[in-house]
Amino acid sequence: MADLFSPIRIGSLELDNRLWMSPLTRCRSEAGHQPGPLMAEYYAQRASAGLLIAEATMVSEGHSAFGSEPGIYSEAQVAGWRLTTDAVHRAGGRIVLQLWHGGRACHPLLNSGRQPVAPSAIAITGDTVNTPEGKQPYVVPRALADGELPGIVADFQRAAHNAMAAGFDGVEIHGANGYLLDQFLRDGSNQRQGAYGGSREHRARLLFEVIEAVGQEAPVVGLRLSPLNSYNAMVDSDPLGLSSWLAGELNSRGLAYLHLMRADFLGQQQGDVLSLVRQAFEGVLVANTGYGAPEANQAIGDGAVDAVAFGTPFLANPDLPERFRRGAALNAPDPNSFYSPGPVGYTDYPTLEPAG
């Protein structure tokens, strides 16, 4: 019976285990959204994961939601990411890059005054964004014209091309957590009409176009979805119906895996989306959100999922697979350093002493 430590194949990649690292925004890039040596050290420390999914990375300039997240749209960024991929590969790991556009979650103060874009002119409410001028409310985005969307697709395709040039083993498309592709999918944020709005088939059009374009550049393409997650003021009138339909449609899209957030980490929306997606999707299904080792092993053994991605535990435990293998205690993460600059709370968490 399979468990977290069973090998698995995704596309052309043979992975040593099914214990993956979720993409985690850490805001450690250098000026100009440049990946640097500190990020390389961080990812290499965690190379024992079956697959490392690197953090949300900007596919184009001028669409920052965090201020110090990395990009993959310039030659310098490609060279910077090469430090990470080389370090991870030397440590025996595999790593894919999450391709991302923030959409309405971006802010003018982070983007030289540029207004954010979205499917509809609807702002994120009930939250604030960190900017150089302190916490600020989100602004009303500009609704993208249909004629602009081929440019968005081209940005994702170019980013995938750059990711492969930087040495990544593949890419993951970020279709989750209230960012641009998710904003198009859900009817709470997409209230446009025409080819990219209205019916779920039209709302999913941009995502499908991105998947097709990215697949022309990368041999391994994953997709992350979060149908229930209400983060970034996201909602849909029928999240379970959308999820089941979308999972079936994805069977013909050539994905190496589907990465599903099984719950709303704000606890506002409920439903068993995981079972519905498992029934409809025929490929490799990876789940995350709130798993411990026993539940993850059980889920894999029962066939409910094929792998489990862990987020917060990997922040403080670079050797998480070995800790799970030994049943060892976990380091507690420090939330105060999740997004702060420098190595503290990033590359300074202790590992276990060698066994024996």
JOZIMO-V629480 format. One record per residue. N is the residue number from 1. RES is the residue in three letters. PSI is psi as a letter, one per 30 degrees, with the letter a starting at -180 (none if undefined). BURIAL is # if it has 24 or more other C-alpha atoms within 12 Angstrom, else .. Layout:
((N & RES & PSI & BURIAL) (N & RES & PSI & BURIAL))
This chain:
((1 & MET & k & .) (2 & ALA & l & .) (3 & ASP & a & #) (4 & LEU & f & #) (5 & PHE & g & #) (6 & SER & k & .) (7 & PRO & l & .) (8 & ILE & k & #) (9 & ARG & k & .) (10 & ILE & j & #) (11 & GLY & b & .) (12 & SER & g & .) (13 & LEU & k & #) (14 & GLU & j & .) (15 & LEU & k & #) (16 & ASP & f & #) (17 & ASN & l & #) (18 & ARG & g & #) (19 & LEU & j & #) (20 & TRP & l & #) (21 & MET & k & #) (22 & SER & l & #) (23 & PRO & k & #) (24 & LEU & j & #) (25 & THR & k & #) (26 & ARG & f & #) (27 & CYS & h & #) (28 & ARG & g & #) (29 & SER & l & #) (30 & GLU & a & #) (31 & ALA & k & .) (32 & GLY & g & #) (33 & HIS & h & #) (34 & GLN & k & #) (35 & PRO & k & #) (36 & GLY & a & #) (37 & PRO & e & #) (38 & LEU & e & #) (39 & MET & e & #) (40 & ALA & e & #) (41 & GLU & e & #) (42 & TYR & e & #) (43 & TYR & e & #) (44 & ALA & e & #) (45 & GLN & f & #) (46 & ARG & g & #) (47 & ALA & f & #) (48 & SER & f & #) (49 & ALA & k & #) (50 & GLY & e & #) (51 & LEU & k & #) (52 & LEU & k & #) (53 & ILE & j & #) (54 & ALA & l & #) (55 & GLU & l & #) (56 & ALA & k & #) (57 & THR & k & #) (58 & MET & k & #) (59 & VAL & f & #) (60 & SER & l & #) (61 & GLU & k & #) (62 & GLY & g & #) (63 & HIS & h & #) (64 & SER & k & #) (65 & ALA & f & #) (66 & PHE & f & #) (67 & GLY & e & #) (68 & SER & h & #) (69 & GLU & l & #) (70 & PRO & l & #) (71 & GLY & l & #) (72 & ILE & h & #) (73 & TYR & f & #) (74 & SER & l & #) (75 & GLU & e & .) (76 & ALA & e & .) (77 & GLN & e & #) (78 & VAL & e & #) (79 & ALA & e & #) (80 & GLY & e & #) (81 & TRP & f & #) (82 & ARG & e & #) (83 & LEU & e & #) (84 & THR & e & #) (85 & THR & e & #) (86 & ASP & e & #) (87 & ALA & e & #) (88 & VAL & e & #) (89 & HIS & e & #) (90 & ARG & e & .) (91 & ALA & g & .) (92 & GLY & g & .) (93 & GLY & l & #) (94 & ARG & k & #) (95 & ILE & k & #) (96 & VAL & l & #) (97 & LEU & k & #) (98 & GLN & k & #) (99 & LEU & k & #) (100 & TRP & k & #) (101 & HIS & k & #) (102 & GLY & f & #) (103 & GLY & b & #) (104 & ARG & f & #) (105 & ALA & f & #) (106 & CYS & l & #) (107 & HIS & k & #) (108 & PRO & e & #) (109 & LEU & f & #) (110 & LEU & f & #) (111 & ASN & h & #) (112 & SER & h & .) (113 & GLY & f & .) (114 & ARG & k & .) (115 & GLN & k & #) (116 & PRO & l & #) (117 & VAL & l & #) (118 & ALA & l & #) (119 & PRO & e & #) (120 & SER & l & #) (121 & ALA & i & #) (122 & ILE & k & #) (123 & ALA & l & #) (124 & ILE & k & #) (125 & THR & l & .) (126 & GLY & g & .) (127 & ASP & l & .) (128 & THR & l & .) (129 & VAL & k & #) (130 & ASN & k & #) (131 & THR & l & .) (132 & PRO & f & .) (133 & GLU & g & .) (134 & GLY & a & .) (135 & LYS & k & .) (136 & GLN & l & .) (137 & PRO & l & .) (138 & TYR & l & #) (139 & VAL & l & #) (140 & VAL & k & #) (141 & PRO & l & #) (142 & ARG & k & .) (143 & ALA & k & #) (144 & LEU & k & #) (145 & ALA & l & .) (146 & ASP & e & .) (147 & GLY & f & .) (148 & GLU & f & .) (149 & LEU & e & #) (150 & PRO & e & .) (151 & GLY & e & .) (152 & ILE & e & #) (153 & VAL & e & #) (154 & ALA & e & #) (155 & ASP & e & #) (156 & PHE & e & #) (157 & GLN & e & #) (158 & ARG & e & #) (159 & ALA & e & #) (160 & ALA & e & #) (161 & HIS & e & #) (162 & ASN & e & #) (163 & ALA & e & #) (164 & MET & e & #) (165 & ALA & f & #) (166 & ALA & f & #) (167 & GLY & g & #) (168 & PHE & l & #) (169 & ASP & f & #) (170 & GLY & a & #) (171 & VAL & l & #) (172 & GLU & k & #) (173 & ILE & k & #) (174 & HIS & j & #) (175 & GLY & g & #) (176 & ALA & l & #) (177 & ASN & g & #) (178 & GLY & g & #) (179 & TYR & a & #) (180 & LEU & e & #) (181 & LEU & e & #) (182 & ASP & e & #) (183 & GLN & e & #) (184 & PHE & e & #) (185 & LEU & e & #) (186 & ARG & k & #) (187 & ASP & f & #) (188 & GLY & f & #) (189 & SER & f & #) (190 & ASN & j & #) (191 & GLN & g & #) (192 & ARG & l & #) (193 & GLN & l & .) (194 & GLY & a & .) (195 & ALA & f & .) (196 & TYR & g & #) (197 & GLY & l & #) (198 & GLY & c & .) (199 & SER & l & .) (200 & ARG & e & #) (201 & GLU & e & .) (202 & HIS & e & #) (203 & ARG & f & #) (204 & ALA & f & #) (205 & ARG & e & #) (206 & LEU & e & #) (207 & LEU & e & #) (208 & PHE & e & #) (209 & GLU & e & #) (210 & VAL & e & #) (211 & ILE & e & #) (212 & GLU & e & #) (213 & ALA & e & #) (214 & VAL & e & #) (215 & GLY & f & #) (216 & GLN & f & #) (217 & GLU & e & #) (218 & ALA & k & #) (219 & PRO & f & #) (220 & VAL & j & #) (221 & VAL & k & #) (222 & GLY & l & #) (223 & LEU & k & #) (224 & ARG & k & #) (225 & LEU & l & #) (226 & SER & i & #) (227 & PRO & f & #) (228 & LEU & f & #) (229 & ASN & k & #) (230 & SER & g & #) (231 & TYR & k & #) (232 & ASN & h & #) (233 & ALA & h & #) (234 & MET & k & #) (235 & VAL & l & #) (236 & ASP & k & #) (237 & SER & f & .) (238 & ASP & i & .) (239 & PRO & e & #) (240 & LEU & e & #) (241 & GLY & e & .) (242 & LEU & e & #) (243 & SER & e & #) (244 & SER & e & #) (245 & TRP & e & #) (246 & LEU & e & #) (247 & ALA & e & #) (248 & GLY & e & .) (249 & GLU & e & #) (250 & LEU & f & #) (251 & ASN & f & #) (252 & SER & g & .) (253 & ARG & g & #) (254 & GLY & g & #) (255 & LEU & k & #) (256 & ALA & f & #) (257 & TYR & l & #) (258 & LEU & k & #) (259 & HIS & j & #) (260 & LEU & k & #) (261 & MET & j & #) (262 & ARG & f & #) (263 & ALA & l & #) (264 & ASP & j & #) (265 & PHE & f & .) (266 & LEU & f & .) (267 & GLY & g & .) (268 & GLN & f & .) (269 & GLN & k & #) (270 & GLN & l & .) (271 & GLY & l & .) (272 & ASP & i & .) (273 & VAL & f & #) (274 & LEU & e & #) (275 & SER & e & .) (276 & LEU & e & #) (277 & VAL & e & #) (278 & ARG & e & #) (279 & GLN & e & .) (280 & ALA & e & #) (281 & PHE & k & #) (282 & GLU & f & #) (283 & GLY & a & #) (284 & VAL & k & #) (285 & LEU & k & #) (286 & VAL & k & #) (287 & ALA & l & #) (288 & ASN & a & #) (289 & THR & j & #) (290 & GLY & g & .) (291 & TYR & k & #) (292 & GLY & l & #) (293 & ALA & e & #) (294 & PRO & e & .) (295 & GLU & e & .) (296 & ALA & e & #) (297 & ASN & e & #) (298 & GLN & e & .) (299 & ALA & e & #) (300 & ILE & e & #) (301 & GLY & e & .) (302 & ASP & f & .) (303 & GLY & g & #) (304 & ALA & e & #) (305 & VAL & l & #) (306 & ASP & f & #) (307 & ALA & l & #) (308 & VAL & k & #) (309 & ALA & k & #) (310 & PHE & k & #) (311 & GLY & d & #) (312 & THR & e & #) (313 & PRO & e & #) (314 & PHE & f & #) (315 & LEU & e & #) (316 & ALA & f & #) (317 & ASN & i & #) (318 & PRO & f & #) (319 & ASP & h & #) (320 & LEU & e & #) (321 & PRO & e & #) (322 & GLU & e & #) (323 & ARG & e & #) (324 & PHE & e & #) (325 & ARG & e & .) (326 & ARG & f & .) (327 & GLY & h & .) (328 & ALA & l & .) (329 & ALA & l & .) (330 & LEU & k & #) (331 & ASN & k & .) (332 & ALA & k & .) (333 & PRO & l & .) (334 & ASP & j & .) (335 & PRO & f & .) (336 & ASN & f & .) (337 & SER & g & .) (338 & PHE & e & #) (339 & TYR & g & #) (340 & SER & l & .) (341 & PRO & l & .) (342 & GLY & l & .) (343 & PRO & f & .) (344 & VAL & k & .) (345 & GLY & g & #) (346 & TYR & d & #) (347 & THR & g & #) (348 & ASP & g & .) (349 & TYR & k & #) (350 & PRO & l & #) (351 & THR & l & #) (352 & LEU & l & .) (353 & GLU & k & .) (354 & PRO & k & .) (355 & ALA & l & .) (356 & GLY & none & .))
